[in-house]
Amino acid sequence: MIRMYLEAMVIYILMGAPIYLLIRYLYVKCKKQQIQWIKESLLFLFVMFCIGVASQTII
């Protein structure tokens, strides 16, 4: 049962990842901030987790 939820989540995570990466890249470049890879990696994982949970909650 858990595997079924995870498989459904992966589809939305894969759709959301390029959109998030593009928006985040443009935001960081626009603000002229230095990229902190650990912070950005953790933020990416958190946002992908939120997308996955939201996909299972809403749909």
PyMOL Python script that loads the backbone (N, CA, C, O; Angstrom):
from pymol import cmd

cmd.read_pdbstr("""\
ATOM      1  N   MET A   1       0.826  -1.191   0.000  1.00  0.00           N
ATOM      2  CA  MET A   1       0.000   0.000   0.000  1.00  0.00           C
ATOM      3  C   MET A   1       0.876   1.262   0.000  1.00  0.00           C
ATOM      4  O   MET A   1       0.604   2.220  -0.724  1.00  0.00           O
ATOM      5  N   ILE A   2       1.908   1.243   0.809  1.00  0.00           N
ATOM      6  CA  ILE A   2       2.799   2.402   0.857  1.00  0.00           C
ATOM      7  C   ILE A   2       3.498   2.578  -0.490  1.00  0.00           C
ATOM      8  O   ILE A   2       3.695   3.700  -0.957  1.00  0.00           O
ATOM      9  N   ARG A   3       3.866   1.469  -1.099  1.00  0.00           N
ATOM     10  CA  ARG A   3       4.540   1.524  -2.402  1.00  0.00           C
ATOM     11  C   ARG A   3       3.643   2.200  -3.444  1.00  0.00           C
ATOM     12  O   ARG A   3       4.139   2.941  -4.293  1.00  0.00           O
ATOM     13  N   MET A   4       2.344   1.955  -3.388  1.00  0.00           N
ATOM     14  CA  MET A   4       1.403   2.562  -4.323  1.00  0.00           C
ATOM     15  C   MET A   4       1.398   4.094  -4.168  1.00  0.00           C
ATOM     16  O   MET A   4       1.380   4.822  -5.160  1.00  0.00           O
ATOM     17  N   TYR A   5       1.414   4.566  -2.930  1.00  0.00           N
ATOM     18  CA  TYR A   5       1.465   6.007  -2.686  1.00  0.00           C
ATOM     19  C   TYR A   5       2.776   6.612  -3.189  1.00  0.00           C
ATOM     20  O   TYR A   5       2.783   7.678  -3.804  1.00  0.00           O
ATOM     21  N   LEU A   6       3.873   5.923  -2.923  1.00  0.00           N
ATOM     22  CA  LEU A   6       5.174   6.426  -3.362  1.00  0.00           C
ATOM     23  C   LEU A   6       5.276   6.485  -4.879  1.00  0.00           C
ATOM     24  O   LEU A   6       5.826   7.439  -5.429  1.00  0.00           O
ATOM     25  N   GLU A   7       4.749   5.472  -5.555  1.00  0.00           N
ATOM     26  CA  GLU A   7       4.772   5.483  -7.022  1.00  0.00           C
ATOM     27  C   GLU A   7       3.943   6.640  -7.571  1.00  0.00           C
ATOM     28  O   GLU A   7       4.334   7.269  -8.554  1.00  0.00           O
ATOM     29  N   ALA A   8       2.815   6.923  -6.952  1.00  0.00           N
ATOM     30  CA  ALA A   8       1.985   8.046  -7.393  1.00  0.00           C
ATOM     31  C   ALA A   8       2.668   9.384  -7.108  1.00  0.00           C
ATOM     32  O   ALA A   8       2.532  10.331  -7.883  1.00  0.00           O
ATOM     33  N   MET A   9       3.401   9.461  -5.997  1.00  0.00           N
ATOM     34  CA  MET A   9       4.095  10.697  -5.640  1.00  0.00           C
ATOM     35  C   MET A   9       5.231  11.002  -6.606  1.00  0.00           C
ATOM     36  O   MET A   9       5.460  12.164  -6.939  1.00  0.00           O
ATOM     37  N   VAL A  10       5.937   9.988  -7.057  1.00  0.00           N
ATOM     38  CA  VAL A  10       7.112  10.176  -7.912  1.00  0.00           C
ATOM     39  C   VAL A  10       6.739  10.896  -9.197  1.00  0.00           C
ATOM     40  O   VAL A  10       7.519  11.713  -9.686  1.00  0.00           O
ATOM     41  N   ILE A  11       5.588  10.619  -9.747  1.00  0.00           N
ATOM     42  CA  ILE A  11       5.160  11.269 -10.988  1.00  0.00           C
ATOM     43  C   ILE A  11       5.083  12.784 -10.797  1.00  0.00           C
ATOM     44  O   ILE A  11       5.578  13.546 -11.627  1.00  0.00           O
ATOM     45  N   TYR A  12       4.470  13.206  -9.717  1.00  0.00           N
ATOM     46  CA  TYR A  12       4.333  14.642  -9.463  1.00  0.00           C
ATOM     47  C   TYR A  12       5.659  15.284  -9.090  1.00  0.00           C
ATOM     48  O   TYR A  12       5.923  16.431  -9.453  1.00  0.00           O
ATOM     49  N   ILE A  13       6.486  14.554  -8.374  1.00  0.00           N
ATOM     50  CA  ILE A  13       7.805  15.078  -8.015  1.00  0.00           C
ATOM     51  C   ILE A  13       8.648  15.287  -9.270  1.00  0.00           C
ATOM     52  O   ILE A  13       9.328  16.305  -9.400  1.00  0.00           O
ATOM     53  N   LEU A  14       8.605  14.333 -10.189  1.00  0.00           N
ATOM     54  CA  LEU A  14       9.366  14.471 -11.433  1.00  0.00           C
ATOM     55  C   LEU A  14       8.834  15.612 -12.301  1.00  0.00           C
ATOM     56  O   LEU A  14       9.601  16.241 -13.031  1.00  0.00           O
ATOM     57  N   MET A  15       7.548  15.881 -12.229  1.00  0.00           N
ATOM     58  CA  MET A  15       6.993  17.009 -12.984  1.00  0.00           C
ATOM     59  C   MET A  15       7.341  18.345 -12.315  1.00  0.00           C
ATOM     60  O   MET A  15       7.548  19.348 -12.998  1.00  0.00           O
ATOM     61  N   GLY A  16       7.404  18.354 -11.003  1.00  0.00           N
ATOM     62  CA  GLY A  16       7.665  19.589 -10.276  1.00  0.00           C
ATOM     63  C   GLY A  16       9.128  19.972 -10.189  1.00  0.00           C
ATOM     64  O   GLY A  16       9.452  21.151 -10.041  1.00  0.00           O
ATOM     65  N   ALA A  17      10.013  19.000 -10.279  1.00  0.00           N
ATOM     66  CA  ALA A  17      11.448  19.270 -10.103  1.00  0.00           C
ATOM     67  C   ALA A  17      12.009  20.260 -11.119  1.00  0.00           C
ATOM     68  O   ALA A  17      12.667  21.219 -10.715  1.00  0.00           O
ATOM     69  N   PRO A  18      11.778  20.071 -12.437  1.00  0.00           N
ATOM     70  CA  PRO A  18      12.351  21.042 -13.377  1.00  0.00           C
ATOM     71  C   PRO A  18      11.760  22.440 -13.219  1.00  0.00           C
ATOM     72  O   PRO A  18      12.456  23.440 -13.393  1.00  0.00           O
ATOM     73  N   ILE A  19      10.478  22.501 -12.888  1.00  0.00           N
ATOM     74  CA  ILE A  19       9.837  23.811 -12.695  1.00  0.00           C
ATOM     75  C   ILE A  19      10.448  24.514 -11.490  1.00  0.00           C
ATOM     76  O   ILE A  19      10.782  25.697 -11.557  1.00  0.00           O
ATOM     77  N   TYR A  20      10.593  23.781 -10.387  1.00  0.00           N
ATOM     78  CA  TYR A  20      11.189  24.366  -9.194  1.00  0.00           C
ATOM     79  C   TYR A  20      12.625  24.807  -9.452  1.00  0.00           C
ATOM     80  O   TYR A  20      13.015  25.908  -9.065  1.00  0.00           O
ATOM     81  N   LEU A  21      13.415  23.953 -10.104  1.00  0.00           N
ATOM     82  CA  LEU A  21      14.818  24.284 -10.352  1.00  0.00           C
ATOM     83  C   LEU A  21      14.958  25.530 -11.219  1.00  0.00           C
ATOM     84  O   LEU A  21      15.827  26.364 -10.965  1.00  0.00           O
ATOM     85  N   LEU A  22      14.122  25.664 -12.230  1.00  0.00           N
ATOM     86  CA  LEU A  22      14.166  26.841 -13.090  1.00  0.00           C
ATOM     87  C   LEU A  22      13.798  28.101 -12.318  1.00  0.00           C
ATOM     88  O   LEU A  22      14.493  29.113 -12.403  1.00  0.00           O
ATOM     89  N   ILE A  23      12.707  28.037 -11.569  1.00  0.00           N
ATOM     90  CA  ILE A  23      12.265  29.212 -10.806  1.00  0.00           C
ATOM     91  C   ILE A  23      13.297  29.590  -9.747  1.00  0.00           C
ATOM     92  O   ILE A  23      13.598  30.769  -9.565  1.00  0.00           O
ATOM     93  N   ARG A  24      13.832  28.600  -9.056  1.00  0.00           N
ATOM     94  CA  ARG A  24      14.820  28.884  -8.010  1.00  0.00           C
ATOM     95  C   ARG A  24      16.106  29.450  -8.603  1.00  0.00           C
ATOM     96  O   ARG A  24      16.704  30.358  -8.027  1.00  0.00           O
ATOM     97  N   TYR A  25      16.538  28.920  -9.752  1.00  0.00           N
ATOM     98  CA  TYR A  25      17.742  29.427 -10.414  1.00  0.00           C
ATOM     99  C   TYR A  25      17.557  30.889 -10.799  1.00  0.00           C
ATOM    100  O   TYR A  25      18.441  31.712 -10.563  1.00  0.00           O
ATOM    101  N   LEU A  26      16.417  31.212 -11.388  1.00  0.00           N
ATOM    102  CA  LEU A  26      16.156  32.601 -11.782  1.00  0.00           C
ATOM    103  C   LEU A  26      16.065  33.519 -10.572  1.00  0.00           C
ATOM    104  O   LEU A  26      16.527  34.659 -10.623  1.00  0.00           O
ATOM    105  N   TYR A  27      15.470  33.030  -9.480  1.00  0.00           N
ATOM    106  CA  TYR A  27      15.349  33.835  -8.269  1.00  0.00           C
ATOM    107  C   TYR A  27      16.724  34.143  -7.677  1.00  0.00           C
ATOM    108  O   TYR A  27      17.000  35.285  -7.309  1.00  0.00           O
ATOM    109  N   VAL A  28      17.582  33.137  -7.585  1.00  0.00           N
ATOM    110  CA  VAL A  28      18.917  33.329  -7.003  1.00  0.00           C
ATOM    111  C   VAL A  28      19.740  34.260  -7.880  1.00  0.00           C
ATOM    112  O   VAL A  28      20.451  35.122  -7.364  1.00  0.00           O
ATOM    113  N   LYS A  29      19.656  34.101  -9.210  1.00  0.00           N
ATOM    114  CA  LYS A  29      20.417  34.966 -10.112  1.00  0.00           C
ATOM    115  C   LYS A  29      19.900  36.398 -10.068  1.00  0.00           C
ATOM    116  O   LYS A  29      20.684  37.345 -10.135  1.00  0.00           O
ATOM    117  N   CYS A  30      18.578  36.560  -9.955  1.00  0.00           N
ATOM    118  CA  CYS A  30      17.990  37.901  -9.906  1.00  0.00           C
ATOM    119  C   CYS A  30      18.422  38.636  -8.632  1.00  0.00           C
ATOM    120  O   CYS A  30      18.691  39.837  -8.667  1.00  0.00           O
ATOM    121  N   LYS A  31      18.486  37.920  -7.522  1.00  0.00           N
ATOM    122  CA  LYS A  31      18.895  38.520  -6.249  1.00  0.00           C
ATOM    123  C   LYS A  31      20.413  38.633  -6.127  1.00  0.00           C
ATOM    124  O   LYS A  31      20.923  39.230  -5.179  1.00  0.00           O
ATOM    125  N   LYS A  32      21.140  38.049  -7.103  1.00  0.00           N
ATOM    126  CA  LYS A  32      22.601  38.057  -7.111  1.00  0.00           C
ATOM    127  C   LYS A  32      23.175  37.482  -5.812  1.00  0.00           C
ATOM    128  O   LYS A  32      24.113  38.023  -5.226  1.00  0.00           O
ATOM    129  N   GLN A  33      22.581  36.377  -5.390  1.00  0.00           N
ATOM    130  CA  GLN A  33      23.049  35.689  -4.197  1.00  0.00           C
ATOM    131  C   GLN A  33      24.051  34.611  -4.586  1.00  0.00           C
ATOM    132  O   GLN A  33      24.013  34.071  -5.692  1.00  0.00           O
ATOM    133  N   GLN A  34      24.933  34.316  -3.668  1.00  0.00           N
ATOM    134  CA  GLN A  34      25.859  33.215  -3.874  1.00  0.00           C
ATOM    135  C   GLN A  34      25.105  31.921  -3.590  1.00  0.00           C
ATOM    136  O   GLN A  34      24.319  31.848  -2.645  1.00  0.00           O
ATOM    137  N   ILE A  35      25.344  30.907  -4.407  1.00  0.00           N
ATOM    138  CA  ILE A  35      24.642  29.632  -4.242  1.00  0.00           C
ATOM    139  C   ILE A  35      25.303  28.838  -3.125  1.00  0.00           C
ATOM    140  O   ILE A  35      26.497  28.545  -3.179  1.00  0.00           O
ATOM    141  N   GLN A  36      24.515  28.494  -2.113  1.00  0.00           N
ATOM    142  CA  GLN A  36      24.974  27.635  -1.028  1.00  0.00           C
ATOM    143  C   GLN A  36      24.381  26.254  -1.302  1.00  0.00           C
ATOM    144  O   GLN A  36      23.182  26.038  -1.124  1.00  0.00           O
ATOM    145  N   TRP A  37      25.223  25.331  -1.732  1.00  0.00           N
ATOM    146  CA  TRP A  37      24.757  24.048  -2.250  1.00  0.00           C
ATOM    147  C   TRP A  37      24.031  23.209  -1.213  1.00  0.00           C
ATOM    148  O   TRP A  37      23.051  22.543  -1.546  1.00  0.00           O
ATOM    149  N   ILE A  38      24.481  23.222   0.025  1.00  0.00           N
ATOM    150  CA  ILE A  38      23.810  22.426   1.059  1.00  0.00           C
ATOM    151  C   ILE A  38      22.410  22.978   1.318  1.00  0.00           C
ATOM    152  O   ILE A  38      21.440  22.224   1.398  1.00  0.00           O
ATOM    153  N   LYS A  39      22.316  24.290   1.447  1.00  0.00           N
ATOM    154  CA  LYS A  39      21.016  24.924   1.679  1.00  0.00           C
ATOM    155  C   LYS A  39      20.068  24.661   0.509  1.00  0.00           C
ATOM    156  O   LYS A  39      18.903  24.318   0.712  1.00  0.00           O
ATOM    157  N   GLU A  40      20.567  24.820  -0.699  1.00  0.00           N
ATOM    158  CA  GLU A  40      19.727  24.617  -1.884  1.00  0.00           C
ATOM    159  C   GLU A  40      19.296  23.156  -2.016  1.00  0.00           C
ATOM    160  O   GLU A  40      18.166  22.880  -2.419  1.00  0.00           O
ATOM    161  N   SER A  41      20.181  22.225  -1.684  1.00  0.00           N
ATOM    162  CA  SER A  41      19.842  20.799  -1.758  1.00  0.00           C
ATOM    163  C   SER A  41      18.759  20.438  -0.750  1.00  0.00           C
ATOM    164  O   SER A  41      17.807  19.732  -1.081  1.00  0.00           O
ATOM    165  N   LEU A  42      18.905  20.918   0.471  1.00  0.00           N
ATOM    166  CA  LEU A  42      17.896  20.646   1.490  1.00  0.00           C
ATOM    167  C   LEU A  42      16.564  21.300   1.147  1.00  0.00           C
ATOM    168  O   LEU A  42      15.507  20.703   1.353  1.00  0.00           O
ATOM    169  N   LEU A  43      16.607  22.505   0.632  1.00  0.00           N
ATOM    170  CA  LEU A  43      15.380  23.189   0.228  1.00  0.00           C
ATOM    171  C   LEU A  43      14.698  22.443  -0.914  1.00  0.00           C
ATOM    172  O   LEU A  43      13.473  22.324  -0.936  1.00  0.00           O
ATOM    173  N   PHE A  44      15.489  21.942  -1.861  1.00  0.00           N
ATOM    174  CA  PHE A  44      14.951  21.160  -2.973  1.00  0.00           C
ATOM    175  C   PHE A  44      14.251  19.899  -2.473  1.00  0.00           C
ATOM    176  O   PHE A  44      13.136  19.591  -2.895  1.00  0.00           O
ATOM    177  N   LEU A  45      14.912  19.171  -1.574  1.00  0.00           N
ATOM    178  CA  LEU A  45      14.317  17.951  -1.035  1.00  0.00           C
ATOM    179  C   LEU A  45      13.029  18.244  -0.267  1.00  0.00           C
ATOM    180  O   LEU A  45      12.058  17.493  -0.367  1.00  0.00           O
ATOM    181  N   PHE A  46      13.022  19.324   0.489  1.00  0.00           N
ATOM    182  CA  PHE A  46      11.827  19.687   1.247  1.00  0.00           C
ATOM    183  C   PHE A  46      10.671  20.047   0.321  1.00  0.00           C
ATOM    184  O   PHE A  46       9.540  19.615   0.541  1.00  0.00           O
ATOM    185  N   VAL A  47      10.951  20.835  -0.709  1.00  0.00           N
ATOM    186  CA  VAL A  47       9.895  21.233  -1.642  1.00  0.00           C
ATOM    187  C   VAL A  47       9.382  20.018  -2.409  1.00  0.00           C
ATOM    188  O   VAL A  47       8.179  19.911  -2.645  1.00  0.00           O
ATOM    189  N   MET A  48      10.259  19.108  -2.800  1.00  0.00           N
ATOM    190  CA  MET A  48       9.810  17.904  -3.502  1.00  0.00           C
ATOM    191  C   MET A  48       8.952  17.027  -2.584  1.00  0.00           C
ATOM    192  O   MET A  48       7.970  16.434  -3.028  1.00  0.00           O
ATOM    193  N   PHE A  49       9.326  16.948  -1.305  1.00  0.00           N
ATOM    194  CA  PHE A  49       8.518  16.210  -0.341  1.00  0.00           C
ATOM    195  C   PHE A  49       7.134  16.855  -0.201  1.00  0.00           C
ATOM    196  O   PHE A  49       6.121  16.156  -0.169  1.00  0.00           O
ATOM    197  N   CYS A  50       7.097  18.177  -0.118  1.00  0.00           N
ATOM    198  CA  CYS A  50       5.816  18.883  -0.002  1.00  0.00           C
ATOM    199  C   CYS A  50       4.942  18.662  -1.237  1.00  0.00           C
ATOM    200  O   CYS A  50       3.730  18.481  -1.117  1.00  0.00           O
ATOM    201  N   ILE A  51       5.546  18.678  -2.403  1.00  0.00           N
ATOM    202  CA  ILE A  51       4.798  18.410  -3.639  1.00  0.00           C
ATOM    203  C   ILE A  51       4.216  17.007  -3.603  1.00  0.00           C
ATOM    204  O   ILE A  51       3.054  16.808  -3.955  1.00  0.00           O
ATOM    205  N   GLY A  52       5.004  16.045  -3.185  1.00  0.00           N
ATOM    206  CA  GLY A  52       4.531  14.665  -3.099  1.00  0.00           C
ATOM    207  C   GLY A  52       3.394  14.490  -2.113  1.00  0.00           C
ATOM    208  O   GLY A  52       2.404  13.822  -2.412  1.00  0.00           O
ATOM    209  N   VAL A  53       3.527  15.083  -0.947  1.00  0.00           N
ATOM    210  CA  VAL A  53       2.473  14.985   0.063  1.00  0.00           C
ATOM    211  C   VAL A  53       1.207  15.706  -0.412  1.00  0.00           C
ATOM    212  O   VAL A  53       0.098  15.201  -0.240  1.00  0.00           O
ATOM    213  N   ALA A  54       1.378  16.868  -1.000  1.00  0.00           N
ATOM    214  CA  ALA A  54       0.224  17.604  -1.504  1.00  0.00           C
ATOM    215  C   ALA A  54      -0.482  16.839  -2.608  1.00  0.00           C
ATOM    216  O   ALA A  54      -1.710  16.872  -2.694  1.00  0.00           O
ATOM    217  N   SER A  55       0.268  16.155  -3.449  1.00  0.00           N
ATOM    218  CA  SER A  55      -0.362  15.389  -4.538  1.00  0.00           C
ATOM    219  C   SER A  55      -1.228  14.268  -3.972  1.00  0.00           C
ATOM    220  O   SER A  55      -2.282  13.959  -4.527  1.00  0.00           O
ATOM    221  N   GLN A  56      -0.800  13.669  -2.892  1.00  0.00           N
ATOM    222  CA  GLN A  56      -1.580  12.576  -2.290  1.00  0.00           C
ATOM    223  C   GLN A  56      -2.746  13.101  -1.464  1.00  0.00           C
ATOM    224  O   GLN A  56      -3.761  12.421  -1.315  1.00  0.00           O
ATOM    225  N   THR A  57      -2.603  14.305  -0.928  1.00  0.00           N
ATOM    226  CA  THR A  57      -3.664  14.892  -0.122  1.00  0.00           C
ATOM    227  C   THR A  57      -4.786  15.420  -1.006  1.00  0.00           C
ATOM    228  O   THR A  57      -5.963  15.216  -0.710  1.00  0.00           O
ATOM    229  N   ILE A  58      -4.427  16.089  -2.077  1.00  0.00           N
ATOM    230  CA  ILE A  58      -5.423  16.741  -2.929  1.00  0.00           C
ATOM    231  C   ILE A  58      -6.066  15.760  -3.892  1.00  0.00           C
ATOM    232  O   ILE A  58      -7.275  15.811  -4.121  1.00  0.00           O
ATOM    233  N   ILE A  59      -5.270  14.873  -4.454  1.00  0.00           N
ATOM    234  CA  ILE A  59      -5.814  13.982  -5.483  1.00  0.00           C
ATOM    235  C   ILE A  59      -6.263  12.672  -4.893  1.00  0.00           C
ATOM    236  O   ILE A  59      -6.747  11.803  -5.618  1.00  0.00           O
TER     237      ILE A  59
END
""", "prot")
cmd.dss("prot")
cmd.show_as("cartoon", "prot")
cmd.util.cbc("prot")
cmd.orient("prot")
